Amino acid sequence: MIGLPVPARSKGRIATAYHEAGHAVAALTYGGHVRIVTIDPAHGATGSVAYDSPMRRLRPDLRITPAGRMKIEAAIIIALAGEIAQRRHRPSSIRTWHGGSDRELAADLALRIAGSGDSATALLKWLEVRAKDLVNNYWPSIERLAAALLDRSTLRDGEIVAAIMPPRLPAFTVSGPNSP
């Protein structure tokens, strides 16, 4: 019916779709394989993304190399991208508990590579800027993936990639004086 407010549950589902789409697109941007993205609460949370972490081959017991640092920074950006996408879509949808585990992961990883609290805080601020840039640059893909999640709740592998691709224009032919 026209004029009726959208139920809070629907607004929450929409916010979750943008949050998870932000994580998924960020993971794909960093070359990860995203296996599943869902906003189905039956999976134990309001939403989740299963992807190959950029850190999958890092050994935490060894010294972090420059290449390892780049992988950890990518993991931090992926963790931050969900809440940033949700905030861009609808700032009023953010609650203090949204993205708490994502922020905790990002802070732990930043502390691991920065060493001190002040350095980790500065690093997180810089990586948040990079995550915002990523979300802004890939916003159309995030919107398409969020819309697909709202339609189907759960997407896997190729469905995810297909959802984020821009629509293709139909093929056309040009006819002219020399055309048959």
RABELFEN-V173692 format. One record per residue. N is the residue number from 0. SS is DSSP state (A for helix, B for strand, O for the rest). Layout:
n=(N & N)
ss=(SS & SS)
This chain:
n=(0 & 1 & 2 & 3 & 4 & 5 & 6 & 7 & 8 & 9 & 10 & 11 & 12 & 13 & 14 & 15 & 16 & 17 & 18 & 19 & 20 & 21 & 22 & 23 & 24 & 25 & 26 & 27 & 28 & 29 & 30 & 31 & 32 & 33 & 34 & 35 & 36 & 37 & 38 & 39 & 40 & 41 & 42 & 43 & 44 & 45 & 46 & 47 & 48 & 49 & 50 & 51 & 52 & 53 & 54 & 55 & 56 & 57 & 58 & 59 & 60 & 61 & 62 & 63 & 64 & 65 & 66 & 67 & 68 & 69 & 70 & 71 & 72 & 73 & 74 & 75 & 76 & 77 & 78 & 79 & 80 & 81 & 82 & 83 & 84 & 85 & 86 & 87 & 88 & 89 & 90 & 91 & 92 & 93 & 94 & 95 & 96 & 97 & 98 & 99 & 100 & 101 & 102 & 103 & 104 & 105 & 106 & 107 & 108 & 109 & 110 & 111 & 112 & 113 & 114 & 115 & 116 & 117 & 118 & 119 & 120 & 121 & 122 & 123 & 124 & 125 & 126 & 127 & 128 & 129 & 130 & 131 & 132 & 133 & 134 & 135 & 136 & 137 & 138 & 139 & 140 & 141 & 142 & 143 & 144 & 145 & 146 & 147 & 148 & 149 & 150 & 151 & 152 & 153 & 154 & 155 & 156 & 157 & 158 & 159 & 160 & 161 & 162 & 163 & 164 & 165 & 166 & 167 & 168 & 169 & 170 & 171 & 172 & 173 & 174 & 175 & 176 & 177 & 178 & 179)
ss=(O & O & O & O & O & O & O & A & A & A & A & A & A & A & A & A & A & A & A & A & A & A & A & A & A & A & A & A & A & O & O & O & O & B & B & B & B & B & O & O & A & A & A & O & O & O & O & B & B & B & B & O & O & O & O & O & O & O & O & O & O & O & O & O & O & A & A & A & A & A & A & A & A & A & A & A & A & A & A & A & A & A & A & A & A & A & A & A & A & O & A & A & A & O & O & O & O & O & O & A & A & A & A & A & A & A & A & A & A & A & A & A & A & A & O & O & A & A & A & A & A & A & A & A & A & A & A & A & A & A & A & A & A & A & A & A & A & O & A & A & A & A & A & A & A & A & A & A & A & A & A & A & O & B & B & B & A & A & A & A & A & A & A & A & O & O & O & O & O & O & O & O & O & O & O & O & O & O & O & O)
